[in-house]
Amino acid sequence: MFVHIDEKRKRRLRWATPLLVCACLVIAVWQALMSPSERLVLLQSWGTVPAELQLNLSALLAGPGLRLFSALFVHADWTHLFGNLLFLGLFGGAVERNLGPFRMLLLFLIAGAAANLFAALVSPLANAPIIGSSGAVSALIGAYVLLFPTSNLGVILPLGLYFQLVRVPAVHLIGIWLLFQVLETMGSRTGAIAWWAHVFGFVNGLFLALTLRPWLYRRDARLV
């Protein structure tokens, strides 16, 4: 007689999201300890400067091209940093749980660098560095929509002296967020914020998650 024994799927260690958060925080503290002139030099040497980019493979693999990645870890101020870290923690953990830490980390880096490159190509400010992880975080949001299309997010609504937690479909909230990004992209004239990086990062995250989805199905089939 054969007896079926249920086995719980082994939980994988999720280290990519905490690693990214810690890296951004450490670099932000390092920036805070610098003088204003030193901080400006750091932003110019780590950020993506559109005027210094060359669209050929050898140049992209050299110093200016590598800044597409280093720019993801430096931020203009604490508000910029904590806004990105909030969304990174919210969506990054879920995407990492689904894809695994290595694939989530690759998605963050590749999609973020691609978003910085696209933003540099359309930026009206040729010498202003593009910095921050907004494009990479937007890619995680795009991947989240594809991987968790029926999920809900909690929204805290103030009701006088009380607060009410309301569960709202994630696609609705993310749709409103995306619409805001598109409107800001179309209406922005200064180029101070690389809104195009947000939009392109989101689309890139959707595409990368779509390419990974067949692998997820094959993995789940092996675990049945």
C-alpha positions as CSV (number, residue, x, y, z in Angstrom):
1,M,0.0,0.0,0.0
2,F,1.3,3.4,-1.0
3,V,0.7,6.4,1.2
4,H,0.9,9.9,-0.2
5,I,3.0,12.3,1.9
6,D,2.6,16.0,1.4
7,E,5.8,17.9,1.2
8,K,5.9,21.7,1.8
9,R,7.8,23.6,-0.8
10,K,11.1,24.7,0.7
11,R,11.2,28.4,1.2
12,R,14.0,30.1,-0.5
13,L,16.0,32.8,1.3
14,R,15.0,36.2,-0.1
15,W,18.1,38.4,0.1
16,A,18.0,40.5,-3.1
17,T,15.5,43.1,-1.9
18,P,17.2,43.7,1.5
19,L,20.6,43.8,-0.3
20,L,19.3,46.6,-2.6
21,V,17.8,48.5,0.2
22,C,20.9,48.3,2.3
23,A,23.1,49.3,-0.6
24,C,21.0,52.5,-1.3
25,L,21.0,53.4,2.4
26,V,24.8,52.9,2.8
27,I,25.5,55.1,-0.2
28,A,23.0,57.7,1.0
29,V,24.8,57.9,4.4
30,W,28.1,58.1,2.5
31,Q,26.7,61.0,0.5
32,A,25.4,62.8,3.6
33,L,28.9,62.7,5.1
34,M,30.4,64.5,2.0
35,S,30.7,68.2,1.5
36,P,28.4,69.7,-1.1
37,S,31.2,69.9,-3.7
38,E,32.2,66.3,-3.1
39,R,28.5,65.2,-3.4
40,L,28.2,67.0,-6.7
41,V,31.3,65.2,-8.0
42,L,29.8,61.9,-7.0
43,L,26.6,62.6,-8.8
44,Q,28.4,63.5,-11.9
45,S,30.7,60.5,-11.8
46,W,28.1,57.9,-10.8
47,G,25.1,59.3,-12.5
48,T,24.1,58.8,-16.2
49,V,25.2,62.0,-18.0
50,P,23.4,62.0,-21.5
51,A,26.2,64.0,-23.2
52,E,28.8,61.4,-22.2
53,L,27.0,58.4,-23.5
54,Q,27.9,56.8,-26.8
55,L,25.6,54.3,-28.5
56,N,28.1,51.5,-29.2
57,L,28.8,48.3,-27.3
58,S,32.4,49.1,-26.3
59,A,31.5,52.5,-24.9
60,L,28.4,51.1,-23.1
61,L,30.7,48.5,-21.4
62,A,33.2,51.2,-20.4
63,G,32.9,53.9,-17.7
64,P,30.0,56.0,-19.1
65,G,28.0,52.9,-19.8
66,L,28.6,51.4,-16.4
67,R,27.1,54.6,-14.9
68,L,23.7,53.3,-16.2
69,F,24.0,50.8,-13.3
70,S,25.7,52.9,-10.7
71,A,23.1,55.7,-11.1
72,L,20.5,53.3,-9.6
73,F,22.1,53.6,-6.2
74,V,22.6,57.3,-5.7
75,H,19.7,59.7,-5.0
76,A,19.2,63.5,-4.9
77,D,17.9,63.7,-1.3
78,W,16.3,61.6,1.5
79,T,12.8,62.2,0.1
80,H,13.9,60.8,-3.3
81,L,15.5,57.8,-1.5
82,F,12.7,56.8,0.8
83,G,10.1,57.1,-1.9
84,N,12.0,54.6,-4.0
85,L,12.7,52.3,-1.0
86,L,9.1,52.3,0.0
87,F,8.0,50.9,-3.4
88,L,11.1,48.7,-3.6
89,G,10.1,47.0,-0.3
90,L,6.5,46.7,-1.3
91,F,6.9,45.3,-4.8
92,G,10.4,43.9,-4.8
93,G,9.7,41.4,-2.1
94,A,6.7,40.0,-3.9
95,V,8.5,39.8,-7.2
96,E,11.5,38.2,-5.6
97,R,9.3,35.5,-3.9
98,N,8.0,34.6,-7.4
99,L,11.1,34.9,-9.5
100,G,13.8,34.1,-7.0
101,P,16.5,36.5,-5.8
102,F,18.9,36.2,-8.8
103,R,16.3,36.8,-11.4
104,M,14.7,39.6,-9.4
105,L,18.2,41.2,-9.0
106,L,18.9,40.9,-12.8
107,L,15.5,42.4,-13.6
108,F,16.2,45.3,-11.3
109,L,19.6,46.0,-12.8
110,I,18.9,45.4,-16.5
111,A,15.5,47.1,-16.5
112,G,16.9,50.0,-14.4
113,A,19.9,50.5,-16.7
114,A,17.7,50.4,-19.8
115,A,15.3,52.9,-18.3
116,N,18.3,55.3,-17.6
117,L,19.5,54.8,-21.1
118,F,16.1,55.7,-22.6
119,A,15.7,58.7,-20.3
120,A,19.2,59.9,-21.3
121,L,18.2,59.7,-25.0
122,V,15.1,61.9,-24.5
123,S,16.4,64.2,-21.8
124,P,16.6,67.9,-22.8
125,L,19.4,68.4,-20.2
126,A,22.5,67.0,-21.8
127,N,24.8,67.6,-18.9
128,A,22.5,66.9,-15.9
129,P,23.1,63.4,-14.4
130,I,20.2,61.0,-14.2
131,I,20.2,59.3,-10.8
132,G,18.0,57.2,-8.7
133,S,16.4,53.7,-8.8
134,S,13.0,55.0,-10.0
135,G,13.3,53.3,-13.4
136,A,14.3,49.9,-11.8
137,V,11.5,50.2,-9.1
138,S,9.0,51.0,-11.9
139,A,10.2,47.8,-13.6
140,L,9.4,45.8,-10.5
141,I,5.9,47.4,-10.4
142,G,5.4,46.3,-14.0
143,A,6.6,42.7,-13.2
144,Y,4.3,42.7,-10.2
145,V,1.2,43.5,-12.4
146,L,2.0,40.5,-14.7
147,L,2.9,38.1,-11.9
148,F,0.1,39.0,-9.5
149,P,-2.8,40.3,-11.7
150,T,-5.5,39.5,-9.2
151,S,-3.7,40.7,-6.0
152,N,-5.0,43.4,-3.7
153,L,-3.2,46.3,-2.0
154,G,-4.2,47.9,1.3
155,V,-5.0,51.6,1.3
156,I,-5.3,53.5,4.6
157,L,-8.1,56.1,4.4
158,P,-8.4,58.8,7.1
159,L,-12.0,59.0,8.5
160,G,-12.0,61.8,11.0
161,L,-10.2,60.5,14.1
162,Y,-10.0,57.0,12.7
163,F,-8.3,55.2,9.9
164,Q,-9.8,52.6,7.7
165,L,-7.8,49.9,5.8
166,V,-9.4,49.3,2.4
167,R,-8.4,46.5,0.1
168,V,-8.2,47.6,-3.5
169,P,-7.2,45.6,-6.6
170,A,-3.6,46.3,-7.3
171,V,-4.1,46.8,-11.0
172,H,-6.4,49.8,-10.2
173,L,-3.9,51.5,-8.0
174,I,-1.0,50.8,-10.3
175,G,-3.1,52.0,-13.2
176,I,-3.7,55.3,-11.5
177,W,0.0,55.5,-10.7
178,L,1.0,54.8,-14.3
179,L,-1.5,57.4,-15.6
180,F,0.1,60.0,-13.3
181,Q,3.6,59.1,-14.7
182,V,2.4,59.4,-18.3
183,L,0.7,62.8,-17.6
184,E,3.8,64.1,-15.9
185,T,5.9,62.8,-18.8
186,M,3.7,64.7,-21.3
187,G,3.5,67.8,-19.3
188,S,7.0,68.2,-17.9
189,R,9.1,70.8,-19.6
190,T,12.1,71.2,-17.2
191,G,13.4,67.6,-17.4
192,A,14.4,67.8,-13.7
193,I,12.7,64.5,-13.1
194,A,13.2,61.7,-15.6
195,W,9.6,60.7,-15.9
196,W,10.3,58.8,-19.1
197,A,12.5,56.4,-17.0
198,H,9.5,55.6,-14.9
199,V,7.2,54.8,-17.9
200,F,9.9,52.9,-19.8
201,G,10.9,51.0,-16.7
202,F,7.3,49.9,-16.1
203,V,7.0,48.6,-19.7
204,N,10.4,46.9,-19.6
205,G,9.4,45.2,-16.3
206,L,6.2,43.9,-18.0
207,F,8.2,42.6,-20.9
208,L,10.9,40.9,-18.8
209,A,8.3,39.2,-16.5
210,L,6.5,38.0,-19.6
211,T,9.6,36.4,-20.9
212,L,10.2,34.7,-17.6
213,R,6.7,33.5,-17.1
214,P,7.1,30.3,-19.3
215,W,10.1,29.4,-17.1
216,L,7.9,29.8,-14.0
217,Y,5.3,27.4,-15.4
218,R,8.0,24.8,-16.1
219,R,9.4,25.2,-12.6
220,D,6.0,24.8,-11.0
221,A,5.3,21.7,-13.1
222,R,8.6,20.1,-11.9
223,L,7.5,20.8,-8.3
224,V,4.1,19.1,-8.6
